[in-house]
Amino acid sequence: MKKDIHPANYRQVIFSDNSSGAKFLLYSTIETKKVEKWTDGKEYPVFFVEISSASHPFYTNQEKIVDTAGRVERFKTRQSKSKAVSKK
């Protein structure tokens, strides 16, 4: 492998899935502020993600709604309002 091709901040980072609780230790340059202990006892920077391969319906073959900002409720309210207007 070629030397000095990776950025200076290229290091191992824990990616933690908020939906499923799964954690992955990968190399990344992403900026983080928190650290957590990994299974090997060492501390690594941690970055939280909403969806990963552990929770995405394509990989899990299960339909699951991840609603982090109330989007589903807003959509349902808009749908019900538009149906009420169209019936008039």
PDB file with SEQRES, HELIX, SHEET and CRYST1 records, atoms N, CA, C and O in Angstrom:
SEQRES   1 A   88  MET LYS LYS ASP ILE HIS PRO ALA ASN TYR ARG GLN VAL          
SEQRES   2 A   88  ILE PHE SER ASP ASN SER SER GLY ALA LYS PHE LEU LEU          
SEQRES   3 A   88  TYR SER THR ILE GLU THR LYS LYS VAL GLU LYS TRP THR          
SEQRES   4 A   88  ASP GLY LYS GLU TYR PRO VAL PHE PHE VAL GLU ILE SER          
SEQRES   5 A   88  SER ALA SER HIS PRO PHE TYR THR ASN GLN GLU LYS ILE          
SEQRES   6 A   88  VAL ASP THR ALA GLY ARG VAL GLU ARG PHE LYS THR ARG          
SEQRES   7 A   88  GLN SER LYS SER LYS ALA VAL SER LYS LYS                      
HELIX    1 AA1 PRO A   57  THR A   60  1                                   4    
HELIX    2 AA2 ARG A   71  LYS A   87  1                                  17    
SHEET    1 AA1 4 LYS A  23  SER A  28  0                                        
SHEET    2 AA1 4 ARG A  11  ASP A  17 -1                                        
SHEET    3 AA1 4 GLU A  43  VAL A  49  1                                        
SHEET    4 AA1 4 LYS A  34  LYS A  37 -1                                        
CRYST1    1.000    1.000    1.000  90.00  90.00  90.00 P 1           1          
ATOM      1  N   MET A   1       0.833  -1.172   0.000  1.00  0.00           N  
ATOM      2  CA  MET A   1       0.000   0.000   0.000  1.00  0.00           C  
ATOM      3  C   MET A   1       0.888   1.248   0.000  1.00  0.00           C  
ATOM      4  O   MET A   1       1.955   1.268   0.612  1.00  0.00           O  
ATOM      5  N   LYS A   2       0.427   2.277  -0.692  1.00  0.00           N  
ATOM      6  CA  LYS A   2       1.189   3.515  -0.771  1.00  0.00           C  
ATOM      7  C   LYS A   2       1.183   4.226   0.570  1.00  0.00           C  
ATOM      8  O   LYS A   2       0.189   4.204   1.295  1.00  0.00           O  
ATOM      9  N   LYS A   3       2.293   4.850   0.888  1.00  0.00           N  
ATOM     10  CA  LYS A   3       2.399   5.597   2.133  1.00  0.00           C  
ATOM     11  C   LYS A   3       1.903   7.018   1.927  1.00  0.00           C  
ATOM     12  O   LYS A   3       1.974   7.563   0.826  1.00  0.00           O  
ATOM     13  N   ASP A   4       1.399   7.609   3.005  1.00  0.00           N  
ATOM     14  CA  ASP A   4       0.976   9.007   3.047  1.00  0.00           C  
ATOM     15  C   ASP A   4      -0.124   9.365   2.043  1.00  0.00           C  
ATOM     16  O   ASP A   4      -0.133  10.469   1.497  1.00  0.00           O  
ATOM     17  N   ILE A   5      -1.053   8.429   1.801  1.00  0.00           N  
ATOM     18  CA  ILE A   5      -2.164   8.762   0.908  1.00  0.00           C  
ATOM     19  C   ILE A   5      -3.435   9.076   1.674  1.00  0.00           C  
ATOM     20  O   ILE A   5      -4.379   9.617   1.099  1.00  0.00           O  
ATOM     21  N   HIS A   6      -3.484   8.749   2.959  1.00  0.00           N  
ATOM     22  CA  HIS A   6      -4.671   9.013   3.761  1.00  0.00           C  
ATOM     23  C   HIS A   6      -4.521  10.333   4.512  1.00  0.00           C  
ATOM     24  O   HIS A   6      -3.407  10.728   4.855  1.00  0.00           O  
ATOM     25  N   PRO A   7      -5.640  11.019   4.768  1.00  0.00           N  
ATOM     26  CA  PRO A   7      -5.582  12.257   5.544  1.00  0.00           C  
ATOM     27  C   PRO A   7      -5.057  12.004   6.955  1.00  0.00           C  
ATOM     28  O   PRO A   7      -5.037  10.865   7.421  1.00  0.00           O  
ATOM     29  N   ALA A   8      -4.641  13.050   7.618  1.00  0.00           N  
ATOM     30  CA  ALA A   8      -4.048  12.921   8.957  1.00  0.00           C  
ATOM     31  C   ALA A   8      -5.066  12.439   9.988  1.00  0.00           C  
ATOM     32  O   ALA A   8      -4.694  11.758  10.944  1.00  0.00           O  
ATOM     33  N   ASN A   9      -6.341  12.779   9.812  1.00  0.00           N  
ATOM     34  CA  ASN A   9      -7.351  12.394  10.798  1.00  0.00           C  
ATOM     35  C   ASN A   9      -8.066  11.088  10.423  1.00  0.00           C  
ATOM     36  O   ASN A   9      -9.171  10.846  10.906  1.00  0.00           O  
ATOM     37  N   TYR A  10      -7.480  10.261   9.595  1.00  0.00           N  
ATOM     38  CA  TYR A  10      -8.042   8.963   9.205  1.00  0.00           C  
ATOM     39  C   TYR A  10      -7.792   7.987  10.351  1.00  0.00           C  
ATOM     40  O   TYR A  10      -6.657   7.578  10.595  1.00  0.00           O  
ATOM     41  N   ARG A  11      -8.875   7.617  11.058  1.00  0.00           N  
ATOM     42  CA  ARG A  11      -8.722   6.767  12.234  1.00  0.00           C  
ATOM     43  C   ARG A  11      -9.967   5.898  12.388  1.00  0.00           C  
ATOM     44  O   ARG A  11     -10.932   6.046  11.637  1.00  0.00           O  
ATOM     45  N   GLN A  12      -9.941   4.994  13.360  1.00  0.00           N  
ATOM     46  CA  GLN A  12     -11.087   4.137  13.609  1.00  0.00           C  
ATOM     47  C   GLN A  12     -12.162   4.921  14.361  1.00  0.00           C  
ATOM     48  O   GLN A  12     -11.867   5.655  15.304  1.00  0.00           O  
ATOM     49  N   VAL A  13     -13.414   4.750  13.927  1.00  0.00           N  
ATOM     50  CA  VAL A  13     -14.557   5.452  14.513  1.00  0.00           C  
ATOM     51  C   VAL A  13     -15.672   4.441  14.726  1.00  0.00           C  
ATOM     52  O   VAL A  13     -15.892   3.570  13.885  1.00  0.00           O  
ATOM     53  N   ILE A  14     -16.374   4.553  15.841  1.00  0.00           N  
ATOM     54  CA  ILE A  14     -17.543   3.713  16.097  1.00  0.00           C  
ATOM     55  C   ILE A  14     -18.754   4.417  15.490  1.00  0.00           C  
ATOM     56  O   ILE A  14     -19.034   5.571  15.814  1.00  0.00           O  
ATOM     57  N   PHE A  15     -19.473   3.714  14.604  1.00  0.00           N  
ATOM     58  CA  PHE A  15     -20.722   4.213  14.060  1.00  0.00           C  
ATOM     59  C   PHE A  15     -21.838   3.497  14.797  1.00  0.00           C  
ATOM     60  O   PHE A  15     -21.954   2.274  14.717  1.00  0.00           O  
ATOM     61  N   SER A  16     -22.661   4.253  15.516  1.00  0.00           N  
ATOM     62  CA  SER A  16     -23.724   3.693  16.342  1.00  0.00           C  
ATOM     63  C   SER A  16     -25.077   3.988  15.706  1.00  0.00           C  
ATOM     64  O   SER A  16     -25.424   5.146  15.475  1.00  0.00           O  
ATOM     65  N   ASP A  17     -25.841   2.926  15.422  1.00  0.00           N  
ATOM     66  CA  ASP A  17     -27.160   3.057  14.803  1.00  0.00           C  
ATOM     67  C   ASP A  17     -28.194   3.358  15.881  1.00  0.00           C  
ATOM     68  O   ASP A  17     -28.389   2.554  16.792  1.00  0.00           O  
ATOM     69  N   ASN A  18     -28.859   4.509  15.788  1.00  0.00           N  
ATOM     70  CA  ASN A  18     -29.869   4.904  16.771  1.00  0.00           C  
ATOM     71  C   ASN A  18     -31.102   4.021  16.714  1.00  0.00           C  
ATOM     72  O   ASN A  18     -31.766   3.842  17.735  1.00  0.00           O  
ATOM     73  N   SER A  19     -31.431   3.464  15.558  1.00  0.00           N  
ATOM     74  CA  SER A  19     -32.647   2.676  15.398  1.00  0.00           C  
ATOM     75  C   SER A  19     -32.530   1.287  15.991  1.00  0.00           C  
ATOM     76  O   SER A  19     -33.440   0.826  16.680  1.00  0.00           O  
ATOM     77  N   SER A  20     -31.417   0.612  15.729  1.00  0.00           N  
ATOM     78  CA  SER A  20     -31.287  -0.786  16.148  1.00  0.00           C  
ATOM     79  C   SER A  20     -30.320  -0.989  17.302  1.00  0.00           C  
ATOM     80  O   SER A  20     -30.327  -2.043  17.938  1.00  0.00           O  
ATOM     81  N   GLY A  21     -29.494   0.002  17.576  1.00  0.00           N  
ATOM     82  CA  GLY A  21     -28.510  -0.145  18.642  1.00  0.00           C  
ATOM     83  C   GLY A  21     -27.227  -0.837  18.186  1.00  0.00           C  
ATOM     84  O   GLY A  21     -26.314  -1.037  18.987  1.00  0.00           O  
ATOM     85  N   ALA A  22     -27.152  -1.199  16.921  1.00  0.00           N  
ATOM     86  CA  ALA A  22     -25.952  -1.860  16.390  1.00  0.00           C  
ATOM     87  C   ALA A  22     -24.797  -0.867  16.321  1.00  0.00           C  
ATOM     88  O   ALA A  22     -24.999   0.332  16.129  1.00  0.00           O  
ATOM     89  N   LYS A  23     -23.585  -1.390  16.480  1.00  0.00           N  
ATOM     90  CA  LYS A  23     -22.392  -0.541  16.411  1.00  0.00           C  
ATOM     91  C   LYS A  23     -21.373  -1.187  15.480  1.00  0.00           C  
ATOM     92  O   LYS A  23     -21.217  -2.407  15.453  1.00  0.00           O  
ATOM     93  N   PHE A  24     -20.683  -0.339  14.716  1.00  0.00           N  
ATOM     94  CA  PHE A  24     -19.685  -0.784  13.762  1.00  0.00           C  
ATOM     95  C   PHE A  24     -18.406   0.006  13.991  1.00  0.00           C  
ATOM     96  O   PHE A  24     -18.454   1.220  14.191  1.00  0.00           O  
ATOM     97  N   LEU A  25     -17.275  -0.662  13.964  1.00  0.00           N  
ATOM     98  CA  LEU A  25     -15.981   0.005  14.086  1.00  0.00           C  
ATOM     99  C   LEU A  25     -15.362   0.059  12.699  1.00  0.00           C  
ATOM    100  O   LEU A  25     -14.977  -0.967  12.137  1.00  0.00           O  
ATOM    101  N   LEU A  26     -15.269   1.268  12.153  1.00  0.00           N  
ATOM    102  CA  LEU A  26     -14.773   1.472  10.798  1.00  0.00           C  
ATOM    103  C   LEU A  26     -13.746   2.595  10.786  1.00  0.00           C  
ATOM    104  O   LEU A  26     -13.651   3.378  11.732  1.00  0.00           O  
ATOM    105  N   TYR A  27     -12.985   2.662   9.709  1.00  0.00           N  
ATOM    106  CA  TYR A  27     -12.051   3.771   9.526  1.00  0.00           C  
ATOM    107  C   TYR A  27     -12.782   4.921   8.851  1.00  0.00           C  
ATOM    108  O   TYR A  27     -13.551   4.709   7.913  1.00  0.00           O  
ATOM    109  N   SER A  28     -12.541   6.149   9.333  1.00  0.00           N  
ATOM    110  CA  SER A  28     -13.213   7.309   8.782  1.00  0.00           C  
ATOM    111  C   SER A  28     -12.463   8.580   9.138  1.00  0.00           C  
ATOM    112  O   SER A  28     -11.594   8.591  10.010  1.00  0.00           O  
ATOM    113  N   THR A  29     -12.822   9.659   8.435  1.00  0.00           N  
ATOM    114  CA  THR A  29     -12.271  10.981   8.728  1.00  0.00           C  
ATOM    115  C   THR A  29     -13.345  11.896   9.299  1.00  0.00           C  
ATOM    116  O   THR A  29     -13.118  13.097   9.442  1.00  0.00           O  
ATOM    117  N   ILE A  30     -14.500  11.352   9.626  1.00  0.00           N  
ATOM    118  CA  ILE A  30     -15.621  12.147  10.123  1.00  0.00           C  
ATOM    119  C   ILE A  30     -15.277  12.793  11.461  1.00  0.00           C  
ATOM    120  O   ILE A  30     -14.625  12.187  12.311  1.00  0.00           O  
ATOM    121  N   GLU A  31     -15.731  14.038  11.631  1.00  0.00           N  
ATOM    122  CA  GLU A  31     -15.471  14.767  12.868  1.00  0.00           C  
ATOM    123  C   GLU A  31     -16.495  14.357  13.929  1.00  0.00           C  
ATOM    124  O   GLU A  31     -17.696  14.333  13.661  1.00  0.00           O  
ATOM    125  N   THR A  32     -16.019  14.038  15.122  1.00  0.00           N  
ATOM    126  CA  THR A  32     -16.898  13.652  16.222  1.00  0.00           C  
ATOM    127  C   THR A  32     -16.497  14.384  17.491  1.00  0.00           C  
ATOM    128  O   THR A  32     -15.385  14.900  17.603  1.00  0.00           O  
ATOM    129  N   LYS A  33     -17.429  14.421  18.454  1.00  0.00           N  
ATOM    130  CA  LYS A  33     -17.139  15.084  19.723  1.00  0.00           C  
ATOM    131  C   LYS A  33     -17.177  14.112  20.897  1.00  0.00           C  
ATOM    132  O   LYS A  33     -16.597  14.386  21.948  1.00  0.00           O  
ATOM    133  N   LYS A  34     -17.864  12.963  20.724  1.00  0.00           N  
ATOM    134  CA  LYS A  34     -18.002  12.002  21.809  1.00  0.00           C  
ATOM    135  C   LYS A  34     -17.092  10.804  21.583  1.00  0.00           C  
ATOM    136  O   LYS A  34     -16.706  10.501  20.453  1.00  0.00           O  
ATOM    137  N   VAL A  35     -16.756  10.126  22.678  1.00  0.00           N  
ATOM    138  CA  VAL A  35     -15.981   8.888  22.606  1.00  0.00           C  
ATOM    139  C   VAL A  35     -16.691   7.805  23.417  1.00  0.00           C  
ATOM    140  O   VAL A  35     -17.403   8.098  24.377  1.00  0.00           O  
ATOM    141  N   GLU A  36     -16.486   6.549  23.014  1.00  0.00           N  
ATOM    142  CA  GLU A  36     -17.045   5.399  23.722  1.00  0.00           C  
ATOM    143  C   GLU A  36     -16.018   4.290  23.738  1.00  0.00           C  
ATOM    144  O   GLU A  36     -15.093   4.261  22.927  1.00  0.00           O  
ATOM    145  N   LYS A  37     -16.199   3.372  24.683  1.00  0.00           N  
ATOM    146  CA  LYS A  37     -15.322   2.206  24.741  1.00  0.00           C  
ATOM    147  C   LYS A  37     -15.853   1.132  23.805  1.00  0.00           C  
ATOM    148  O   LYS A  37     -17.059   0.899  23.734  1.00  0.00           O  
ATOM    149  N   TRP A  38     -14.952   0.486  23.095  1.00  0.00           N  
ATOM    150  CA  TRP A  38     -15.286  -0.614  22.207  1.00  0.00           C  
ATOM    151  C   TRP A  38     -15.060  -1.918  22.970  1.00  0.00           C  
ATOM    152  O   TRP A  38     -14.613  -1.883  24.117  1.00  0.00           O  
ATOM    153  N   THR A  39     -15.352  -3.040  22.375  1.00  0.00           N  
ATOM    154  CA  THR A  39     -15.238  -4.336  23.044  1.00  0.00           C  
ATOM    155  C   THR A  39     -13.802  -4.685  23.405  1.00  0.00           C  
ATOM    156  O   THR A  39     -13.571  -5.519  24.281  1.00  0.00           O  
ATOM    157  N   ASP A  40     -12.842  -4.065  22.751  1.00  0.00           N  
ATOM    158  CA  ASP A  40     -11.436  -4.340  23.059  1.00  0.00           C  
ATOM    159  C   ASP A  40     -10.923  -3.515  24.240  1.00  0.00           C  
ATOM    160  O   ASP A  40      -9.760  -3.633  24.624  1.00  0.00           O  
ATOM    161  N   GLY A  41     -11.803  -2.670  24.821  1.00  0.00           N  
ATOM    162  CA  GLY A  41     -11.427  -1.866  25.980  1.00  0.00           C  
ATOM    163  C   GLY A  41     -10.859  -0.503  25.637  1.00  0.00           C  
ATOM    164  O   GLY A  41     -10.668   0.320  26.531  1.00  0.00           O  
ATOM    165  N   LYS A  42     -10.585  -0.242  24.371  1.00  0.00           N  
ATOM    166  CA  LYS A  42     -10.038   1.050  23.951  1.00  0.00           C  
ATOM    167  C   LYS A  42     -11.172   2.027  23.682  1.00  0.00           C  
ATOM    168  O   LYS A  42     -12.292   1.626  23.366  1.00  0.00           O  
ATOM    169  N   GLU A  43     -10.867   3.318  23.812  1.00  0.00           N  
ATOM    170  CA  GLU A  43     -11.841   4.365  23.524  1.00  0.00           C  
ATOM    171  C   GLU A  43     -11.663   4.853  22.095  1.00  0.00           C  
ATOM    172  O   GLU A  43     -10.544   5.087  21.639  1.00  0.00           O  
ATOM    173  N   TYR A  44     -12.785   5.003  21.395  1.00  0.00           N  
ATOM    174  CA  TYR A  44     -12.785   5.484  20.023  1.00  0.00           C  
ATOM    175  C   TYR A  44     -13.826   6.594  19.895  1.00  0.00           C  
ATOM    176  O   TYR A  44     -14.789   6.635  20.660  1.00  0.00           O  
ATOM    177  N   PRO A  45     -13.635   7.493  18.928  1.00  0.00           N  
ATOM    178  CA  PRO A  45     -14.665   8.498  18.661  1.00  0.00           C  
ATOM    179  C   PRO A  45     -15.935   7.788  18.192  1.00  0.00           C  
ATOM    180  O   PRO A  45     -15.854   6.750  17.535  1.00  0.00           O  
ATOM    181  N   VAL A  46     -17.104   8.336  18.521  1.00  0.00           N  
ATOM    182  CA  VAL A  46     -18.367   7.712  18.127  1.00  0.00           C  
ATOM    183  C   VAL A  46     -19.203   8.703  17.327  1.00  0.00           C  
ATOM    184  O   VAL A  46     -19.257   9.892  17.640  1.00  0.00           O  
ATOM    185  N   PHE A  47     -19.860   8.182  16.277  1.00  0.00           N  
ATOM    186  CA  PHE A  47     -20.750   8.983  15.441  1.00  0.00           C  
ATOM    187  C   PHE A  47     -22.080   8.249  15.356  1.00  0.00           C  
ATOM    188  O   PHE A  47     -22.115   7.050  15.079  1.00  0.00           O  
ATOM    189  N   PHE A  48     -23.182   8.972  15.594  1.00  0.00           N  
ATOM    190  CA  PHE A  48     -24.502   8.362  15.620  1.00  0.00           C  
ATOM    191  C   PHE A  48     -25.186   8.532  14.263  1.00  0.00           C  
ATOM    192  O   PHE A  48     -25.217   9.631  13.708  1.00  0.00           O  
ATOM    193  N   VAL A  49     -25.733   7.435  13.734  1.00  0.00           N  
ATOM    194  CA  VAL A  49     -26.439   7.448  12.462  1.00  0.00           C  
ATOM    195  C   VAL A  49     -27.883   7.007  12.680  1.00  0.00           C  
ATOM    196  O   VAL A  49     -28.168   6.252  13.610  1.00  0.00           O  
ATOM    197  N   GLU A  50     -28.785   7.468  11.835  1.00  0.00           N  
ATOM    198  CA  GLU A  50     -30.200   7.108  11.948  1.00  0.00           C  
ATOM    199  C   GLU A  50     -30.477   5.731  11.360  1.00  0.00           C  
ATOM    200  O   GLU A  50     -31.252   4.961  11.928  1.00  0.00           O  
ATOM    201  N   ILE A  51     -29.853   5.413  10.231  1.00  0.00           N  
ATOM    202  CA  ILE A  51     -30.103   4.145   9.552  1.00  0.00           C  
ATOM    203  C   ILE A  51     -28.773   3.552   9.106  1.00  0.00           C  
ATOM    204  O   ILE A  51     -27.914   4.256   8.576  1.00  0.00           O  
ATOM    205  N   SER A  52     -28.613   2.254   9.326  1.00  0.00           N  
ATOM    206  CA  SER A  52     -27.439   1.528   8.845  1.00  0.00           C  
ATOM    207  C   SER A  52     -27.922   0.209   8.239  1.00  0.00           C  
ATOM    208  O   SER A  52     -29.127  -0.010   8.115  1.00  0.00           O  
ATOM    209  N   SER A  53     -27.012  -0.648   7.869  1.00  0.00           N  
ATOM    210  CA  SER A  53     -27.407  -1.944   7.305  1.00  0.00           C  
ATOM    211  C   SER A  53     -28.133  -2.804   8.337  1.00  0.00           C  
ATOM    212  O   SER A  53     -28.834  -3.745   7.966  1.00  0.00           O  
ATOM    213  N   ALA A  54     -27.979  -2.501   9.616  1.00  0.00           N  
ATOM    214  CA  ALA A  54     -28.657  -3.265  10.663  1.00  0.00           C  
ATOM    215  C   ALA A  54     -30.128  -2.872  10.810  1.00  0.00           C  
ATOM    216  O   ALA A  54     -30.911  -3.637  11.374  1.00  0.00           O  
ATOM    217  N   SER A  55     -30.518  -1.695  10.315  1.00  0.00           N  
ATOM    218  CA  SER A  55     -31.903  -1.259  10.472  1.00  0.00           C  
ATOM    219  C   SER A  55     -32.595  -0.913   9.156  1.00  0.00           C  
ATOM    220  O   SER A  55     -33.802  -0.673   9.159  1.00  0.00           O  
ATOM    221  N   HIS A  56     -31.886  -0.879   8.044  1.00  0.00           N  
ATOM    222  CA  HIS A  56     -32.486  -0.523   6.766  1.00  0.00           C  
ATOM    223  C   HIS A  56     -33.363  -1.666   6.254  1.00  0.00           C  
ATOM    224  O   HIS A  56     -32.937  -2.821   6.271  1.00  0.00           O  
ATOM    225  N   PRO A  57     -34.596  -1.360   5.796  1.00  0.00           N  
ATOM    226  CA  PRO A  57     -35.513  -2.411   5.343  1.00  0.00           C  
ATOM    227  C   PRO A  57     -34.962  -3.276   4.215  1.00  0.00           C  
ATOM    228  O   PRO A  57     -35.319  -4.450   4.122  1.00  0.00           O  
ATOM    229  N   PHE A  58     -34.110  -2.734   3.362  1.00  0.00           N  
ATOM    230  CA  PHE A  58     -33.544  -3.523   2.267  1.00  0.00           C  
ATOM    231  C   PHE A  58     -32.705  -4.670   2.802  1.00  0.00           C  
ATOM    232  O   PHE A  58     -32.751  -5.774   2.261  1.00  0.00           O  
ATOM    233  N   TYR A  59     -31.943  -4.426   3.853  1.00  0.00           N  
ATOM    234  CA  TYR A  59     -31.058  -5.458   4.414  1.00  0.00           C  
ATOM    235  C   TYR A  59     -31.763  -6.349   5.430  1.00  0.00           C  
ATOM    236  O   TYR A  59     -31.426  -7.526   5.558  1.00  0.00           O  
ATOM    237  N   THR A  60     -32.738  -5.803   6.154  1.00  0.00           N  
ATOM    238  CA  THR A  60     -33.412  -6.580   7.198  1.00  0.00           C  
ATOM    239  C   THR A  60     -34.647  -7.305   6.682  1.00  0.00           C  
ATOM    240  O   THR A  60     -35.148  -8.217   7.339  1.00  0.00           O  
ATOM    241  N   ASN A  61     -35.145  -6.908   5.508  1.00  0.00           N  
ATOM    242  CA  ASN A  61     -36.338  -7.487   4.901  1.00  0.00           C  
ATOM    243  C   ASN A  61     -37.565  -7.293   5.788  1.00  0.00           C  
ATOM    244  O   ASN A  61     -38.483  -8.113   5.778  1.00  0.00           O  
ATOM    245  N   GLN A  62     -37.574  -6.200   6.556  1.00  0.00           N  
ATOM    246  CA  GLN A  62     -38.703  -5.862   7.420  1.00  0.00           C  
ATOM    247  C   GLN A  62     -39.054  -4.399   7.194  1.00  0.00           C  
ATOM    248  O   GLN A  62     -38.175  -3.541   7.109  1.00  0.00           O  
ATOM    249  N   GLU A  63     -40.351  -4.129   7.098  1.00  0.00           N  
ATOM    250  CA  GLU A  63     -40.764  -2.741   6.950  1.00  0.00           C  
ATOM    251  C   GLU A  63     -40.765  -2.080   8.316  1.00  0.00           C  
ATOM    252  O   GLU A  63     -41.379  -2.581   9.258  1.00  0.00           O  
ATOM    253  N   LYS A  64     -40.081  -0.961   8.419  1.00  0.00           N  
ATOM    254  CA  LYS A  64     -39.971  -0.267   9.691  1.00  0.00           C  
ATOM    255  C   LYS A  64     -39.972   1.227   9.417  1.00  0.00           C  
ATOM    256  O   LYS A  64     -39.258   1.699   8.532  1.00  0.00           O  
ATOM    257  N   ILE A  65     -40.762   1.966  10.165  1.00  0.00           N  
ATOM    258  CA  ILE A  65     -40.822   3.415   9.989  1.00  0.00           C  
ATOM    259  C   ILE A  65     -39.916   4.064  11.022  1.00  0.00           C  
ATOM    260  O   ILE A  65     -40.104   3.886  12.226  1.00  0.00           O  
ATOM    261  N   VAL A  66     -38.935   4.815  10.545  1.00  0.00           N  
ATOM    262  CA  VAL A  66     -38.046   5.558  11.422  1.00  0.00           C  
ATOM    263  C   VAL A  66     -38.470   7.016  11.346  1.00  0.00           C  
ATOM    264  O   VAL A  66     -38.267   7.675  10.326  1.00  0.00           O  
ATOM    265  N   ASP A  67     -39.045   7.510  12.403  1.00  0.00           N  
ATOM    266  CA  ASP A  67     -39.564   8.867  12.421  1.00  0.00           C  
ATOM    267  C   ASP A  67     -38.829   9.662  13.484  1.00  0.00           C  
ATOM    268  O   ASP A  67     -39.106   9.531  14.676  1.00  0.00           O  
ATOM    269  N   THR A  68     -37.897  10.482  13.045  1.00  0.00           N  
ATOM    270  CA  THR A  68     -37.090  11.227  14.003  1.00  0.00           C  
ATOM    271  C   THR A  68     -37.562  12.659  14.182  1.00  0.00           C  
ATOM    272  O   THR A  68     -37.209  13.307  15.167  1.00  0.00           O  
ATOM    273  N   ALA A  69     -38.350  13.161  13.247  1.00  0.00           N  
ATOM    274  CA  ALA A  69     -38.741  14.563  13.344  1.00  0.00           C  
ATOM    275  C   ALA A  69     -40.244  14.756  13.191  1.00  0.00           C  
ATOM    276  O   ALA A  69     -40.686  15.856  12.859  1.00  0.00           O  
ATOM    277  N   GLY A  70     -41.037  13.715  13.423  1.00  0.00           N  
ATOM    278  CA  GLY A  70     -42.479  13.836  13.314  1.00  0.00           C  
ATOM    279  C   GLY A  70     -42.970  13.911  11.883  1.00  0.00           C  
ATOM    280  O   GLY A  70     -44.070  14.406  11.634  1.00  0.00           O  
ATOM    281  N   ARG A  71     -42.178  13.429  10.935  1.00  0.00           N  
ATOM    282  CA  ARG A  71     -42.537  13.545   9.521  1.00  0.00           C  
ATOM    283  C   ARG A  71     -43.766  12.712   9.184  1.00  0.00           C  
ATOM    284  O   ARG A  71     -44.603  13.133   8.386  1.00  0.00           O  
ATOM    285  N   VAL A  72     -43.877  11.542   9.783  1.00  0.00           N  
ATOM    286  CA  VAL A  72     -44.999  10.656   9.475  1.00  0.00           C  
ATOM    287  C   VAL A  72     -46.311  11.295   9.916  1.00  0.00           C  
ATOM    288  O   VAL A  72     -47.293  11.278   9.174  1.00  0.00           O  
ATOM    289  N   GLU A  73     -46.329  11.855  11.114  1.00  0.00           N  
ATOM    290  CA  GLU A  73     -47.545  12.492  11.608  1.00  0.00           C  
ATOM    291  C   GLU A  73     -47.937  13.677  10.731  1.00  0.00           C  
ATOM    292  O   GLU A  73     -49.117  13.852  10.424  1.00  0.00           O  
ATOM    293  N   ARG A  74     -46.970  14.488  10.327  1.00  0.00           N  
ATOM    294  CA  ARG A  74     -47.264  15.630   9.462  1.00  0.00           C  
ATOM    295  C   ARG A  74     -47.823  15.162   8.118  1.00  0.00           C  
ATOM    296  O   ARG A  74     -48.752  15.764   7.581  1.00  0.00           O  
ATOM    297  N   PHE A  75     -47.250  14.085   7.580  1.00  0.00           N  
ATOM    298  CA  PHE A  75     -47.726  13.543   6.309  1.00  0.00           C  
ATOM    299  C   PHE A  75     -49.169  13.055   6.442  1.00  0.00           C  
ATOM    300  O   PHE A  75     -50.005  13.337   5.583  1.00  0.00           O  
ATOM    301  N   LYS A  76     -49.455  12.328   7.515  1.00  0.00           N  
ATOM    302  CA  LYS A  76     -50.811  11.810   7.718  1.00  0.00           C  
ATOM    303  C   LYS A  76     -51.817  12.949   7.890  1.00  0.00           C  
ATOM    304  O   LYS A  76     -52.945  12.853   7.407  1.00  0.00           O  
ATOM    305  N   THR A  77     -51.423  14.023   8.571  1.00  0.00           N  
ATOM    306  CA  THR A  77     -52.323  15.169   8.755  1.00  0.00           C  
ATOM    307  C   THR A  77     -52.604  15.831   7.406  1.00  0.00           C  
ATOM    308  O   THR A  77     -53.747  16.184   7.116  1.00  0.00           O  
ATOM    309  N   ARG A  78     -51.574  15.998   6.587  1.00  0.00           N  
ATOM    310  CA  ARG A  78     -51.767  16.591   5.259  1.00  0.00           C  
ATOM    311  C   ARG A  78     -52.676  15.714   4.409  1.00  0.00           C  
ATOM    312  O   ARG A  78     -53.546  16.222   3.703  1.00  0.00           O  
ATOM    313  N   GLN A  79     -52.481  14.409   4.472  1.00  0.00           N  
ATOM    314  CA  GLN A  79     -53.292  13.474   3.697  1.00  0.00           C  
ATOM    315  C   GLN A  79     -54.751  13.555   4.120  1.00  0.00           C  
ATOM    316  O   GLN A  79     -55.640  13.600   3.269  1.00  0.00           O  
ATOM    317  N   SER A  80     -55.007  13.573   5.417  1.00  0.00           N  
ATOM    318  CA  SER A  80     -56.389  13.622   5.887  1.00  0.00           C  
ATOM    319  C   SER A  80     -57.053  14.943   5.500  1.00  0.00           C  
ATOM    320  O   SER A  80     -58.237  14.970   5.163  1.00  0.00           O  
ATOM    321  N   LYS A  81     -56.293  16.036   5.548  1.00  0.00           N  
ATOM    322  CA  LYS A  81     -56.842  17.343   5.135  1.00  0.00           C  
ATOM    323  C   LYS A  81     -57.165  17.354   3.647  1.00  0.00           C  
ATOM    324  O   LYS A  81     -58.210  17.867   3.249  1.00  0.00           O  
ATOM    325  N   SER A  82     -56.292  16.800   2.826  1.00  0.00           N  
ATOM    326  CA  SER A  82     -56.519  16.807   1.383  1.00  0.00           C  
ATOM    327  C   SER A  82     -57.693  15.899   1.010  1.00  0.00           C  
ATOM    328  O   SER A  82     -58.421  16.199   0.064  1.00  0.00           O  
ATOM    329  N   LYS A  83     -57.889  14.807   1.728  1.00  0.00           N  
ATOM    330  CA  LYS A  83     -59.035  13.939   1.469  1.00  0.00           C  
ATOM    331  C   LYS A  83     -60.333  14.630   1.854  1.00  0.00           C  
ATOM    332  O   LYS A  83     -61.342  14.489   1.163  1.00  0.00           O  
ATOM    333  N   ALA A  84     -60.312  15.379   2.955  1.00  0.00           N  
ATOM    334  CA  ALA A  84     -61.508  16.098   3.395  1.00  0.00           C  
ATOM    335  C   ALA A  84     -61.872  17.180   2.380  1.00  0.00           C  
ATOM    336  O   ALA A  84     -63.053  17.396   2.111  1.00  0.00           O  
ATOM    337  N   VAL A  85     -60.891  17.851   1.824  1.00  0.00           N  
ATOM    338  CA  VAL A  85     -61.132  18.902   0.840  1.00  0.00           C  
ATOM    339  C   VAL A  85     -61.659  18.295  -0.459  1.00  0.00           C  
ATOM    340  O   VAL A  85     -62.559  18.864  -1.076  1.00  0.00           O  
ATOM    341  N   SER A  86     -61.123  17.165  -0.882  1.00  0.00           N  
ATOM    342  CA  SER A  86     -61.546  16.548  -2.134  1.00  0.00           C  
ATOM    343  C   SER A  86     -62.955  15.970  -2.061  1.00  0.00           C  
ATOM    344  O   SER A  86     -63.610  15.830  -3.094  1.00  0.00           O  
ATOM    345  N   LYS A  87     -63.440  15.628  -0.860  1.00  0.00           N  
ATOM    346  CA  LYS A  87     -64.796  15.106  -0.702  1.00  0.00           C  
ATOM    347  C   LYS A  87     -65.841  16.193  -0.812  1.00  0.00           C  
ATOM    348  O   LYS A  87     -66.998  15.902  -1.118  1.00  0.00           O  
ATOM    349  N   LYS A  88     -65.463  17.449  -0.570  1.00  0.00           N  
ATOM    350  CA  LYS A  88     -66.402  18.571  -0.634  1.00  0.00           C  
ATOM    351  C   LYS A  88     -66.778  18.902  -2.024  1.00  0.00           C  
ATOM    352  O   LYS A  88     -67.562  19.824  -2.249  1.00  0.00           O  
TER     353      LYS A  88                                                      
END                                                                             
